[in-house]
């Protein structure tokens, strides 16, 4: 990421305003904040946690530079004591979280921060920014994977992403969720994600003859050769591929696939498959791209279109059907005292919490229990320590995270794997947590703050 993306100034002004007020009033007690999603969008039955690695990187590197302090001083907004505090600020707190790739549901904490109140407050904006976006994209990508489990899916979305960081992190989140790779080159370098790419229509148009364009590209890029065939006439181009293949084979170049980027993908793929097979190119795969979203993918799968893989762009990197989640980062405990927000429609479950997941004999999830952290319930605890005293406790590889996601998706209740829009999942709230809410709500002094 660029230095700007790592800057502690990438925050909301009200965080700095509150820090100064906290300092002036001696509010330095240990605070506990939790990040969670309040409710599922209508078209999402589950979510996939992602972005933890970037969140921990941010916390480990948190530091105001002399340049940052000088600029803050020039604004005449903040006191000398405040600037001195920021100059020495580092994150030395604890973090508990669901591992990336974990399926989760509303009100279940995905991440918990324990740190002095001003520090825990400061990190809110960037943590939400990172966790919200990657979770949003991983959850979208998981749906694509469930809709076409046996197909190769590749992220093609950088150009339509909402700025560079979004495109880069979308490549990571989609790979975690099961995509085969990405076209975004920096994601290959930074995250070791497999890279895929073919050619653009401009390359075909740069030559006076389509056959000559195919041949030139094959000579220059012979490995994993995929040719784009819909610039002019898709079926005619498929016939040209059949004619070109023996010439290339004689030079030791094999055509691996063709890509169709427009038109009636079902009809065209069938026609192209017939042309290729008739020409002896049974092993040449057909790839499709061009504005594909979930309904399109489901339609093509239901029609048994002979398409071997899909490039997914705009609909993935923008999560076009659900562009945001109702996520929050809220104070749950201060100086050992549970805190609860009671705003209508935005009420919170107080205290440090744990999520326990139960599974049936078939290995599929049957329900969760949201409880206080200190309790033990039947099932598997989902929230675990990932950082202590500002130091992370491990760094799972992206392959490990990808495997965890696959295991989580495989354990979904069967209606979820079908992407049934009416699929429900039961999350019980432990009696002790309900009792704590009742006690807090009966004590105005405790519930405020």
VEXZA-631395 format. One line per field, with one value per residue (C-alpha): residue number from 1; residue in three letters; x, y, z. Coordinates in nm, 3 decimals, padded with zeros to 5 digits. Example, Ala and Ser with C-alpha at 12.3 -4.5 7.8 and 13.67 -1.06 7.14 Angstrom:
% VEXZA-631395
pos: [1,2];
code: [ala,ser];
c1: [01.230,01.367];
c2: [-00.450,-00.106];
c3: [00.780,00.714];
END
This chain:
% VEXZA-631395
pos: [1,2,3,4,5,6,7,8,9,10,11,12,13,14,15,16,17,18,19,20,21,22,23,24,25,26,27,28,29,30,31,32,33,34,35,36,37,38,39,40,41,42,43,44,45,46,47,48,49,50,51,52,53,54,55,56,57,58,59,60,61,62,63,64,65,66,67,68,69,70,71,72,73,74,75,76,77,78,79,80,81,82,83,84,85,86,87,88,89,90,91,92,93,94,95,96,97,98,99,100,101,102,103,104,105,106,107,108,109,110,111,112,113,114,115,116,117,118,119,120,121,122,123,124,125,126,127,128,129,130,131,132,133,134,135,136,137,138,139,140,141,142,143,144,145,146,147,148,149,150,151,152,153,154,155,156,157,158,159,160,161,162,163,164,165,166,167,168,169,170,171,172,173,174,175,176,177,178,179,180,181,182,183,184,185,186,187,188,189,190,191,192,193,194,195,196,197,198,199,200,201,202,203,204,205,206,207,208,209,210,211,212,213,214,215,216,217,218,219,220,221,222,223,224,225,226,227,228,229,230,231,232,233,234,235,236,237,238,239,240,241,242,243,244,245,246,247,248,249,250,251,252,253,254,255,256,257,258,259,260,261,262,263,264,265,266,267,268,269,270,271,272,273,274,275,276,277,278,279,280,281,282,283,284,285,286,287,288,289,290,291,292,293,294,295,296,297,298,299,300,301,302,303,304,305,306,307,308,309,310,311,312,313,314,315,316,317,318,319,320,321,322,323,324,325,326,327,328,329,330,331,332,333,334,335,336,337,338,339,340,341,342,343,344,345,346,347,348,349,350,351,352,353,354,355,356,357,358,359,360,361,362,363,364,365,366,367,368,369,370,371,372,373,374,375,376,377,378,379,380,381,382,383,384,385,386,387,388,389,390,391,392,393,394,395,396,397,398,399,400,401,402,403,404,405,406,407,408,409,410,411,412,413,414,415,416,417,418,419,420,421,422,423,424,425,426,427,428,429,430,431,432,433,434,435,436,437,438,439,440,441,442,443,444,445,446,447,448,449];
code: [unk,unk,unk,unk,unk,unk,unk,unk,unk,unk,unk,unk,unk,unk,unk,unk,unk,unk,unk,unk,unk,unk,unk,unk,unk,unk,unk,unk,unk,unk,unk,unk,unk,unk,unk,unk,unk,unk,unk,unk,unk,unk,unk,unk,unk,unk,unk,unk,unk,unk,unk,unk,unk,unk,unk,unk,unk,unk,unk,unk,unk,unk,unk,unk,unk,unk,unk,unk,unk,unk,unk,unk,unk,unk,unk,unk,unk,unk,unk,unk,unk,unk,unk,unk,unk,unk,unk,unk,unk,unk,unk,unk,unk,unk,unk,unk,unk,unk,unk,unk,unk,unk,unk,unk,unk,unk,unk,unk,unk,unk,unk,unk,unk,unk,unk,unk,unk,unk,unk,unk,unk,unk,unk,unk,unk,unk,unk,unk,unk,unk,unk,unk,unk,unk,unk,unk,unk,unk,unk,unk,unk,unk,unk,unk,unk,unk,unk,unk,unk,unk,unk,unk,unk,unk,unk,unk,unk,unk,unk,unk,unk,unk,unk,unk,unk,unk,unk,unk,unk,unk,unk,unk,unk,unk,unk,unk,unk,unk,unk,unk,unk,unk,unk,unk,unk,unk,unk,unk,unk,unk,unk,unk,unk,unk,unk,unk,unk,unk,unk,unk,unk,unk,unk,unk,unk,unk,unk,unk,unk,unk,unk,unk,unk,unk,unk,unk,unk,unk,unk,unk,unk,unk,unk,unk,unk,unk,unk,unk,unk,unk,unk,unk,unk,unk,unk,unk,unk,unk,unk,unk,unk,unk,unk,unk,unk,unk,unk,unk,unk,unk,unk,unk,unk,unk,unk,unk,unk,unk,unk,unk,unk,unk,unk,unk,unk,unk,unk,unk,unk,unk,unk,unk,unk,unk,unk,unk,unk,unk,unk,unk,unk,unk,unk,unk,unk,unk,unk,unk,unk,unk,unk,unk,unk,unk,unk,unk,unk,unk,unk,unk,unk,unk,unk,unk,unk,unk,unk,unk,unk,unk,unk,unk,unk,unk,unk,unk,unk,unk,unk,unk,unk,unk,unk,unk,unk,unk,unk,unk,unk,unk,unk,unk,unk,unk,unk,unk,unk,unk,unk,unk,unk,unk,unk,unk,unk,unk,unk,unk,unk,unk,unk,unk,unk,unk,unk,unk,unk,unk,unk,unk,unk,unk,unk,unk,unk,unk,unk,unk,unk,unk,unk,unk,unk,unk,unk,unk,unk,unk,unk,unk,unk,unk,unk,unk,unk,unk,unk,unk,unk,unk,unk,unk,unk,unk,unk,unk,unk,unk,unk,unk,unk,unk,unk,unk,unk,unk,unk,unk,unk,unk,unk,unk,unk,unk,unk,unk,unk,unk,unk,unk,unk,unk,unk,unk,unk,unk,unk,unk,unk,unk,unk,unk,unk,unk,unk,unk,unk,unk,unk,unk,unk,unk,unk,unk,unk,unk,unk,unk,unk];
c1: [00.000,00.112,00.225,-00.107,-00.297,-00.088,-00.115,-00.296,-00.444,-00.659,-00.934,-01.239,-01.191,-01.426,-01.181,-00.918,-01.175,-01.275,-00.915,-00.843,-01.156,-01.067,-00.721,-00.851,-01.095,-00.858,-01.046,-00.756,-00.918,-00.900,-01.176,-01.322,-01.465,-01.614,-01.665,-01.979,-02.253,-02.595,-02.810,-02.782,-02.882,-03.191,-02.984,-02.724,-02.785,-02.433,-02.109,-01.741,-01.491,-01.195,-00.945,-00.791,-00.437,-00.455,-00.616,-00.332,-00.072,-00.232,-00.227,00.133,00.252,00.039,00.256,00.225,00.526,00.689,00.531,00.187,00.237,00.360,00.056,-00.186,-00.017,-00.061,-00.438,-00.460,-00.724,-00.538,-00.356,00.014,-00.070,-00.278,00.002,00.253,00.024,-00.010,00.364,00.425,00.118,00.161,-00.090,00.003,-00.337,-00.491,-00.696,-00.933,-01.099,-01.264,-00.997,-01.032,-01.255,-01.498,-01.868,-02.056,-02.395,-02.541,-02.431,-02.145,-01.817,-01.568,-01.297,-01.247,-01.000,-00.881,-00.669,-00.668,-00.982,-00.816,-00.619,-00.911,-01.117,-00.858,-00.836,-01.211,-01.233,-00.952,-01.048,-01.405,-01.273,-01.056,-01.278,-01.598,-01.459,-01.280,-01.570,-01.809,-01.607,-01.522,-01.892,-01.981,-01.705,-01.819,-02.161,-02.005,-01.806,-02.114,-02.306,-02.036,-01.832,-01.662,-01.572,-01.255,-01.335,-01.090,-01.105,-01.112,-01.234,-00.943,-01.043,-01.392,-01.296,-01.345,-00.977,-00.654,-00.660,-01.011,-00.902,-00.600,-00.788,-01.075,-00.825,-00.716,-01.068,-01.194,-00.896,-00.959,-01.318,-01.216,-01.140,-00.856,-00.668,-00.671,-00.569,-00.427,-00.050,00.034,-00.184,00.041,00.348,00.201,-00.018,00.121,-00.211,-00.197,-00.220,-00.441,-00.467,-00.538,-00.562,-00.788,-00.991,-00.747,-00.478,-00.700,-00.792,-00.426,-00.380,-00.545,-00.637,-00.779,-00.585,-00.262,-00.343,-00.396,-00.072,00.131,00.007,00.074,00.432,00.492,00.298,00.296,00.249,-00.107,-00.230,-00.587,-00.723,-01.009,-01.255,-01.551,-01.404,-01.585,-01.767,-01.731,-01.811,-01.592,-01.307,-01.356,-01.309,-00.988,-00.868,-00.927,-00.727,-00.445,-00.402,-00.211,00.027,00.101,00.130,00.403,00.597,00.535,00.263,-00.067,-00.385,-00.513,-00.839,-01.057,-01.244,-01.585,-01.658,-01.996,-02.322,-02.541,-02.280,-02.492,-02.562,-02.215,-02.039,-02.239,-02.162,-01.795,-01.769,-01.913,-01.671,-01.370,-01.467,-01.531,-01.184,-01.023,-00.971,-01.161,-00.906,-00.933,-01.135,-01.392,-01.376,-01.641,-01.644,-01.832,-02.055,-02.133,-02.316,-02.476,-02.803,-02.610,-02.384,-02.677,-02.856,-02.552,-02.499,-02.865,-02.840,-02.527,-02.344,-02.006,-01.806,-01.507,-01.430,-01.543,-01.376,-01.578,-01.524,-01.745,-02.007,-01.735,-01.510,-01.803,-02.031,-02.283,-02.600,-02.499,-02.246,-02.227,-02.295,-02.448,-02.129,-02.032,-01.747,-01.891,-01.778,-01.877,-01.680,-01.489,-01.272,-01.424,-01.783,-02.004,-02.146,-02.445,-02.582,-02.962,-03.041,-03.353,-03.252,-02.887,-02.891,-02.579,-02.510,-02.273,-01.947,-01.676,-01.841,-01.773,-01.953,-02.004,-02.087,-02.260,-02.241,-02.458,-02.343,-02.294,-02.049,-02.285,-02.352,-02.672,-02.664,-02.461,-02.472,-02.370,-02.245,-02.025,-01.657,-01.615,-01.880,-01.843,-02.112,-02.143,-01.972,-01.658,-01.545,-01.497,-01.317,-00.951,-00.656,-00.459,-00.255,-00.120,00.048,00.051,00.227,00.049,00.050,00.088,00.044,-00.145,-00.060,-00.315,-00.332,-00.432,-00.696,-00.828,-00.853,-01.040,-01.290,-01.347,-01.407,-01.651,-01.845,-01.855,-02.007,-02.289,-02.644,-02.754,-03.004,-02.717,-02.504,-02.793,-02.797,-03.159,-03.267,-03.503,-03.247,-03.238,-02.979,-03.035,-02.815,-02.922,-02.833,-02.716,-02.946,-02.663,-02.615,-02.986,-02.970,-02.677,-02.877,-03.169,-02.938,-02.774,-03.103,-03.226,-02.929,-02.922,-02.580,-02.421,-02.592,-02.486,-02.131];
c2: [00.000,00.359,00.564,00.751,00.426,00.356,00.706,00.743,01.059,00.832,00.865,01.075,01.411,01.318,01.049,01.317,01.548,01.275,01.187,01.541,01.542,01.203,01.332,01.652,01.456,01.174,00.904,00.662,00.342,00.014,-00.003,-00.292,-00.230,-00.491,-00.487,-00.662,-00.642,-00.540,-00.714,-00.910,-00.751,-00.906,-01.103,-01.238,-01.536,-01.538,-01.339,-01.436,-01.262,-01.107,-00.823,-00.927,-00.942,-00.582,-00.473,-00.624,-00.472,-00.132,-00.176,-00.299,-00.004,00.264,00.572,00.946,01.079,01.413,01.541,01.430,01.607,01.924,01.931,01.871,02.152,02.384,02.334,02.504,02.248,02.050,02.115,02.064,01.780,01.612,01.639,01.504,01.208,01.134,01.165,00.877,00.674,00.307,00.024,-00.199,-00.355,-00.697,-00.819,-01.115,-01.210,-01.470,-01.608,-01.490,-01.719,-01.781,-01.765,-01.535,-01.377,-01.051,-00.930,-01.180,-00.999,-01.042,-00.850,-00.719,-00.448,-00.407,-00.095,00.240,00.430,00.701,00.442,00.203,00.500,00.623,00.296,00.270,00.433,00.244,-00.090,-00.057,00.053,-00.258,-00.521,-00.397,-00.391,-00.725,-00.896,-00.745,-00.875,-01.215,-01.269,-01.177,-01.397,-01.690,-01.668,-01.685,-01.989,-02.163,-02.083,-02.239,-02.471,-02.660,-02.362,-02.154,-01.802,-01.515,-01.158,-00.914,-00.614,-00.375,-00.122,-00.079,-00.090,00.216,00.321,00.125,-00.012,-00.147,-00.330,-00.478,-00.591,-00.726,-00.955,-01.084,-01.123,-01.308,-01.544,-01.621,-01.708,-01.957,-01.768,-01.924,-01.597,-01.240,-01.020,-00.759,-00.789,-00.621,-00.876,-01.146,-00.977,-00.869,-01.168,-01.451,-01.484,-01.668,-01.429,-01.474,-01.257,-01.280,-00.982,-00.686,-00.612,-00.330,-00.587,-00.750,-00.411,-00.310,-00.560,-00.541,-00.909,-01.103,-01.418,-01.216,-01.076,-01.426,-01.549,-01.251,-01.286,-01.660,-01.605,-01.345,-01.512,-01.887,-02.014,-02.069,-01.913,-01.782,-01.586,-01.334,-01.419,-01.183,-00.860,-00.899,-01.229,-01.490,-01.800,-01.684,-01.627,-01.979,-02.117,-01.913,-02.072,-02.416,-02.322,-02.164,-02.445,-02.690,-02.413,-02.323,-02.688,-02.729,-02.459,-02.615,-02.368,-02.500,-02.295,-02.343,-02.152,-01.890,-01.608,-01.465,-01.123,-01.025,-01.143,-01.438,-01.634,-01.949,-01.969,-01.853,-02.096,-02.385,-02.283,-02.226,-02.558,-02.737,-02.558,-02.634,-02.998,-03.049,-02.913,-03.153,-02.893,-03.075,-02.975,-02.599,-02.446,-02.169,-01.875,-01.605,-01.251,-00.927,-00.791,-01.128,-01.123,-01.397,-01.425,-01.454,-01.721,-01.918,-01.901,-02.028,-02.307,-02.412,-02.414,-02.631,-02.388,-02.537,-02.263,-02.373,-02.052,-01.698,-01.361,-01.164,-00.789,-00.499,-00.702,-00.853,-00.559,-00.326,-00.594,-00.432,-00.587,-00.516,-00.230,-00.197,-00.374,-00.222,-00.272,-00.109,-00.077,-00.013,00.032,-00.278,-00.236,00.042,-00.005,-00.351,-00.224,-00.348,-00.075,-00.088,00.137,00.160,00.374,00.233,-00.006,00.012,-00.156,-00.354,-00.663,-00.548,-00.694,-00.912,-01.189,-01.527,-01.720,-02.095,-02.293,-02.628,-02.889,-03.184,-03.543,-03.451,-03.177,-02.897,-02.599,-02.620,-02.297,-02.050,-01.921,-01.562,-01.553,-01.362,-01.440,-01.611,-01.874,-02.215,-02.366,-02.668,-02.626,-02.464,-02.121,-01.894,-01.594,-01.637,-01.417,-01.286,-01.003,-00.950,-00.629,-00.499,-00.803,-01.050,-01.413,-01.558,-01.490,-01.765,-01.798,-01.703,-02.073,-02.156,-01.882,-02.004,-02.357,-02.235,-02.052,-02.361,-02.568,-02.308,-02.295,-02.676,-02.677,-02.435,-02.565,-02.707,-02.426,-02.177,-02.364,-02.337,-01.961,-01.992,-01.632,-01.750,-01.966,-01.896,-01.969,-01.973,-01.760,-01.796,-01.537,-01.691,-01.625,-01.460,-01.205,-01.125,-01.088,-00.848,-00.635,-00.624,-00.521,-00.245,-00.114,-00.091,00.123,00.450,00.546,00.225,00.215,00.566,00.657];
c3: [00.000,-00.044,00.254,00.242,00.293,00.605,00.749,01.083,00.931,00.716,00.974,01.055,01.223,01.504,01.619,01.684,01.840,02.086,02.168,02.278,02.494,02.642,02.732,02.887,03.105,03.200,03.009,02.965,03.094,02.908,02.648,02.453,02.107,01.875,01.497,01.371,01.109,01.237,00.976,00.653,00.324,00.167,-00.086,00.157,00.383,00.529,00.523,00.504,00.733,00.552,00.590,00.923,00.787,00.663,00.990,01.195,00.962,01.024,01.402,01.407,01.200,01.367,01.419,01.362,01.173,01.248,00.927,01.052,01.384,01.215,00.989,01.277,01.467,01.168,01.175,01.518,01.616,01.881,02.206,02.269,02.509,02.240,01.984,02.235,02.301,01.930,01.877,02.121,02.028,01.935,01.939,02.235,02.291,02.231,01.939,01.925,01.598,01.383,01.148,00.791,00.587,00.874,00.788,01.027,01.093,01.231,01.576,01.588,01.664,01.383,01.569,01.923,02.022,02.382,02.437,02.619,02.519,02.304,02.106,02.061,01.942,01.694,01.499,01.435,01.094,00.922,01.077,00.953,00.615,00.577,00.736,00.574,00.221,00.215,00.393,00.139,-00.157,-00.007,00.065,-00.293,-00.436,-00.222,-00.384,-00.730,-00.622,-00.485,-00.804,-01.024,-00.801,-01.083,-01.299,-01.303,-01.180,-01.225,-01.093,-01.386,-01.187,-01.128,-01.394,-01.253,-00.884,-00.669,-00.673,-00.667,-00.311,-00.365,-00.679,-00.505,-00.195,-00.407,-00.577,-00.237,-00.098,-00.406,-00.402,-00.036,-00.130,-00.398,-00.718,-00.918,-00.949,-01.071,-01.362,-01.120,-01.145,-00.814,-00.634,-00.776,-00.633,-00.300,-00.213,-00.429,-00.611,-00.948,-01.242,-01.548,-01.857,-02.227,-02.462,-02.533,-02.844,-02.918,-02.996,-03.258,-03.402,-03.422,-03.705,-04.048,-04.031,-03.735,-03.830,-03.832,-03.488,-03.349,-03.501,-03.379,-03.025,-03.028,-03.136,-02.865,-02.581,-02.656,-02.300,-02.178,-02.501,-02.487,-02.784,-02.778,-03.056,-03.036,-03.178,-03.512,-03.573,-03.301,-03.507,-03.795,-03.550,-03.412,-03.763,-03.790,-03.465,-03.613,-03.924,-03.722,-03.468,-03.693,-03.803,-03.442,-03.338,-03.600,-03.417,-03.075,-02.976,-02.844,-02.815,-02.459,-02.486,-02.643,-02.470,-02.556,-02.407,-02.553,-02.705,-02.614,-02.420,-02.404,-02.777,-02.880,-02.649,-02.794,-03.150,-03.076,-02.892,-03.196,-03.431,-03.213,-03.161,-03.532,-03.598,-03.350,-03.080,-02.808,-02.545,-02.614,-02.332,-02.364,-02.126,-02.093,-01.956,-02.001,-01.724,-01.567,-01.233,-01.022,-01.218,-01.545,-01.400,-01.260,-01.596,-01.784,-01.532,-01.554,-01.936,-01.915,-02.141,-02.245,-02.074,-01.869,-01.684,-01.623,-01.581,-01.328,-01.315,-01.213,-01.028,-00.808,-00.721,-00.655,-00.506,-00.737,-00.595,-00.232,-00.231,00.147,00.475,00.789,00.989,01.317,01.569,01.911,02.271,02.468,02.791,02.970,03.278,03.322,03.312,03.025,02.800,02.572,02.299,02.313,02.007,01.834,01.559,01.664,02.003,02.095,02.302,02.580,02.709,02.557,02.359,02.206,01.932,01.961,01.647,01.645,01.370,01.277,01.211,00.844,00.936,00.838,01.062,01.267,01.468,01.674,02.030,02.108,02.465,02.707,02.659,02.997,02.928,02.771,02.548,02.325,01.992,01.852,01.971,01.669,01.822,01.912,02.016,01.717,01.874,02.226,02.347,01.994,01.845,01.619,01.725,01.378,01.009,00.826,00.460,00.199,00.110,00.468,00.467,00.132,00.270,00.578,00.358,00.147,00.461,00.595,00.269,00.258,00.608,00.525,00.561,00.228,00.150,00.186,-00.066,-00.313,-00.246,-00.141,-00.070,00.203,00.382,00.756,01.022,01.396,01.623,01.987,02.251,02.577,02.878,03.073,02.795,02.795,03.173,03.141,02.898,03.141,03.426,03.221,03.090,03.448,03.548,03.354,03.492,03.364,03.027,02.931,02.842];
END
